[in-house]
Amino acid sequence: MNTKITILCMLFSVLLHAQTNCNELLSLFAENVKTKRFAEAAPQLIELRKNCPSTNYAIYAYGERVLDYELENAANKKEAAQKLMQLYTDRLELYPEKTKKGVFLPKIAALMITHEIGTISEQYSFLHEAFTSDKKHFTNPVHLYYYFELYYKMYQAKTSGISLEQLIEKFDAIQEKYELIKQQAPKNAKAIETLLANMNILIEKEATCETLIPMFRKKLETERSNIDWLKKAAGQLDAKGCKENPLFIELVEAIDAAAPNANSKLYLYQIHRRKGNSAKAQQYLEAYVTLETDVERKTTVLNSVGKEAEKTGQKSTARSYYLKAITANPNSGRAYLNLARLYGSSANECGTDSFTKRAVYWKAAEMAKKAASVDASVKSEAKSLEATYMQSAPSKPDIFNKGYTGGEKITLDCWIGGYVTVPKI
């Protein structure tokens, strides 16, 4: 019994002595690294990793700085890179709780890429594991670009069974991660934009209207109720300038059917109007007006539709939309000004003589006056327009010579309809 106790005491003493030596060596090593005496630190790192690998993760944190220095100054870069890769591998194994896969696996891959170590597939595997197991900490913009670039090379090689759709999905996933990084660290925005541009250059060679349209057409029937897929597919066609293809309209209509909203209705109105599908365009415009809750936006759209009608000579239709804009927003001075100019441009279309034709300017002036009274932002413009129209309208002598005293109603026997009241003399 005494012999066993003696042996245990001796063993404990040896272990304690060894641990003391490890701690002392680590202290010396750390000091050398902090003071950048890397030549002295290098053999200490070797001894620590051989005899005291689990003493403290600082061995690997400080060791990275030593091996970074060696790599920078090495004649054989590949050999030095492999030593640093092994350090990362050991740290991942021994101190997983203090070694984020999303940081260190991409570092290994970057060393392999830079120094031509391993195959593309092997390089990619480290990045893929990082992205799938620790996406949160995979935030290095350059490493993310490597992740896509290697996948693209594997796609091009046609030996890994990667489809164009999978390539696009990879692009979308990395782009989404880039956007998140920019939100969290705006200082990286410029670098990320450059890397995204480089990614776009790669994918544009493959994702063209000619390749995307048959691919999306094939999947549409099975994905018609998948709103996320529909949006991505429509977004890809939009980005590639394929909006004139019938499939793009079909995708947007499918999105609208799955989740109807004011935006989709307005977009479909614009598409069908541009293509000359008047009946469908009108249908979507009416649906938009019903669904839109943003009064300012609705007013702007209705005014715009009125302007388009006016340009093509559809004055009655134009007036209808200006009046709808006023119904949506009674304080829309712009809508009243549009009416004023519409009426002012139609003076020669009404009346049987000079007086009754010029009487239309009173109607135009009335609309301009209303614009000034409801909307301070257009008051100056409206007052000026009102004065212009009043100068063009019949003068007081004209009214007197016509036998009017004011208050009489003159019928506007043209598309305007209704009447205008003669001002008091």
N, C-alpha and C positions, 0 to 999 in steps of 0.2 A: 504493500500500500504506500509506504513512504517513497519507494522508488518511483511509482506512478506519479505521485504528487510532485516529486522533484523534476521528472521529465516534463510535466505540464507547465511547471513554473519556468523551466528553461525555454520551452517553446514560446510561452507568452512573452518572455523577456526578449527573445529573438525577434518576434513579430513587432513588439513595441519599438525595438531598436530600428527595425527596418522602416516602420512607419515614420519614426522620427527622422531618419535619413531622407525619406521621400519628401517630407514636409520641408526639411532644410534645403534640399536640392530645388524644390519647387519655388521656394522663396528667392533663392539666388537666381533661378531662371527668370522669374517674373521681373526681378529688378533689372536684369540684363536687357530684357525685351522693352521695358518701359524707357530705358535710357538708350535704346536702339543699338545695343552692342550685340548685334545678331550673330557675329562670328563666335562669340563666347556662348551664346544661347543655343546654337545649333546642336553641339554634342550633348548638352544638358537635356534638350528635347528628346534626343534619341534614347538616352538613358531612362528618362522618365517614362516614355512610352513602352520601353522594354520591361522595366522593373516595377513601375508604379502607375500603370495605365488607368486605374480607377481611383487614384488618390483625390483628384479634383478636376472638374471640367475646365478649369483655367488652363490646364495643360494644352487643351485643344484651342481655346480662345486665343491664348498667347502664341501657341504653335502656328496658328494660321498666319500671324504677322511675320513670324520667322520664315515660313515656307513661301509666303508672298515675296519676301525680299530675295530669297534664293532663286525663285522663278524669274524675277525681274533681271537678275544678274547672271543667270545660268547660261552656260555654253550649250548644254543639252536641254532645251526647253521642254521637250516631251517627257524626259525622265523627271525633271523637276515638277512638272504638272501632275504626273502620276503620283508622286509623293504627297502632293497637296490633296489630290483626290482621295488617297488612302486615309489621310488625316480626317477628311470630312466623313468618310465611311465609318471610321472608328468612332467618331463623335456621335454619329447617328445611332450606332449600336449601343454605346456605353452610356450616353446621356440623352436619350430620346425626349425627355421632358424639357430639356433646355436647348434642343436642336430642332428647329422647325423644318419639316420636310419641304414646305413651300419655298424655303430660302436655300437650303443646302443641296437638295437634289438638283435644282437648276444650276447651282454653282458647279457641280460635278459635270453636268452636261455642257456648260459653257467652256470648261477647260478641255473637254473632249473635242468640241467643235473647233475651238481656236487652235489646238495643237494636233488635230487630225488623229484622234485616238478613237478606235472602235468604228463600227458601222453606223450609218445614218439611223437604222432601226434601233441600235443600242443607245445612241445619243438621245433619240426621241423617247425611249422608254423611261428615262430618268425624269424628263419634263412632263410626260403624261402622268406618271405616278404622283408627281408634285401637284399637278393641276386637279387630279381626281381625288387625292387624299388630303390635301391641305391648300385648297384654292384660296382660302382667306389670306394666307401669308405669301402666296405666289404673286408678288407685286412688282417685281423688277421688269420694267418695260422692255428692255432688250431681250431678256430671257423669254418673255411672252412672244416676242417676234420670232425668236429661234423656234419656239414651239410650233408656230404656224409654218414657218419656212421649211422645217424638216418634214412636216406632214405633207406639204405641197410637193416636196421632192419625192416623197414616197408615192404620192398620187401619180406624179409624172412617170415614175419608173414602172408603174402598172404591175408591180409584183406583190403588192400588199392588199389588193382587193378593195382599194378605197374608191368610192364612187364620187361623182361630181357633187351629188347632194350632201354626202358626208363632208366633203371639202368646204362647202358653203356653210354647213352647220358648225364646223370648226371655226371658220372665219367669224361667224356671228357670235359664238361663245367667247372668243378672244376679244372681239370688238366690244362686247358687253362688259367684259372685265376691264378693258382700257377705260371705258366711260366711268366706271365706278372708281378707278384709281384717280382719274382727273378730278372727280368730285371730292375725294378725300385728300388729295395732294395737288392743288392747282398748279404748283410750281413745275410739275411734270408735263403740263398740257402741251407745250410746244414740242417736246421730244416725242410725246405720244402721237401727236398729229403727223409728224414725219414718219414714224414707224407704221401708222395706219395707212398713210399714203403708199408706202412701199408694199404693204400687204395688198392694197387695192391693185397695184400694178401687176402683182402675181395673179390675183384671182380674175382680173379682167381678161387675161389671156384665155381663160377657160370658160368663165361665166359670161356668155354672150346671149343675145336674144335667140340665136339659132340653137344654142344648147339648153337654155333655160326653159323655153316655151314647151318643147315636147316633154321635158322632165316634169314640169309642173302640171301640164295637161294630163299626164298619166296618173298623177297622184290626186288630182282634184276631187274625183268622185269619192275616194275613200277619206279625204280630209275636209270635205265640204262643211262639216259642222265644227271643225277645229279652228277656232278663231285665231289662235296664235300662229298656226301654220299659214292660214290665209293671209294674215297681215305680213308675215315674213316673205311669202311668195310675191305678193303685190309690191312690197317694198323693194325686193330684188329687181323685179321688172321695171319699176319706176326708176331705180338707180341706174339701170342699164339702158334707159331710153327706149323701152319696149311698150310704152303706154298706148301706142296706136294699135297694138295687136288686140283682137277681140278677147283673147284670154284675160288680158289685164282688166277689161271692163267686167268680165264674168267674175273674176276674183273680187273686185270691189263690190259688185252686186251681191256676191255671196257673203261678204263681210257685213254689208248692210242688212241682209236678210237675217243673219245670225245675231247681230247687235245693232239694230237701227238707231241712229242718232242724227242730230242736226248736221254734224260735220260730213257724215257719209252721204246724206241727202244732197247737201250743197255740192259736194265733189261730183256726184253722179249727174246732177243738173248741169254742171259745167262741162263734163265729158260729152253728154248727149247734145248739148247746145252746140259745142264745137264741131260735132259730127253731123249736125243738121237734123238730128232726131227730135223734132219740135215737140211732138206729143209726149214722148218719154221725158224730155227735159222739163216740160211744164208740170208733169206729174211729180217729179222729184222736187221741183221748186216749191210747189204747194205743200208738200210734206215737210220741206225744210222750214217754211214759214210757221207751220203748226208746231214743230218741235223746238225751234230756237227760243231760248229763254234770255239770251243776252240782247237786250233792247237796242243797244248801240250797234252791235254787229248786224242785227236784223235790218235796222234802218239803213245802214251802209249798203247791204246787199240789195235791198229793194230800190234804193236810189240808183245803184249801179245797173240793175236790170232795166230800170226806166231809161237810163242814158243809152243803153244798147238799143232799146226799141226806138228811141228818138233818132239815133244815127241812121237807122234803116227807114226812116220816114213814118214809123208807126206812132203817130203823135197821140192818138187816143189810148193806145196801150201804154205809152210812156206815162201819160197823166194818171192812168189807173195805178201804176206802181208808185208814183210819187205820192198819191193819195193814201195808198197802203202804208207807205213809210210814215206818213203823218199820223195815221191811225195807230201804228205801232209806237210812235214817239211824237206826241203832239208838240214837243219842243224842238223838233228837227227844223232849224232854220234853213239848212241846206235843201231839204225837200221843198220848202216854200220857194226858195230861190230858183230851184229847178223848174217849178211850175211857172214862176214869173217869166223866166227866159223862154219857156215853151210857148206861153201865150204871146209874149212879145214877138216871137218869130212867126206868128200866124196872123198878124194884123191884116194882110192882104187876102187872107182866105175867108174872111167873114165880111158881112155887110154888102150893101148895094151901092153905096157911094162913098166918097172920101170920108165923110163924117162918121158913118157907122163902122167903116173899116178901122179908122183911127181910134174909135171908142174901145177897141180891144186893148189898147194900151192902159186904159183905166183898170181893166181886169188884171193886167200884168203888174201895174203899180200896186194894186191891192195886195197881191201875193207878196211882193217885195216888202211892203209895209208890215205885213203879218210876220215875215221872217225876222225883221228887226225887233218886233215886239216880244217874240218868244225865245230868241237865241242871241245873247249878247256877243257870242263869238263871231257872228256874221253881220252885226249891226251896221258897221261902217260900209261894208260892201252893199248891204241891202238898201241903206239910205241913198247911196249914190245911184243904185239901179232904179229906185223909186223916182228919184228926181229926173233921170233920163227918160223914163216912160211918161212921166207927167208932161215933159216938154214935147213929146211926140204926140200926145193925146190932144183932142180938140181944146182950144183956148176958151177963155170966158167970152170973148167976142163971137167965137164960132158957135158957142152954146146959145148966146143971145140971138144971133142971126138965124139960128135953126128954130127959134121960137120956144126954146126950153128955159125953164127957170131953176131946174135942179130937182132931183128926186124921181124924175121919169126913168122908166126901165126900157132899155134897148135890148131887144132879143139878139142873141149871137147865133145867127143862122148858119152855123158851120159845125165842124166836129166838136168844137168847144161846148156848144149848147148853152142852155140857161140864158142869163141876161146880165147886163151890167147897169149899174145905177149912175145916172148923170149927176155930177157933183153940183152943189149949190153954187150959184153965181155970187 
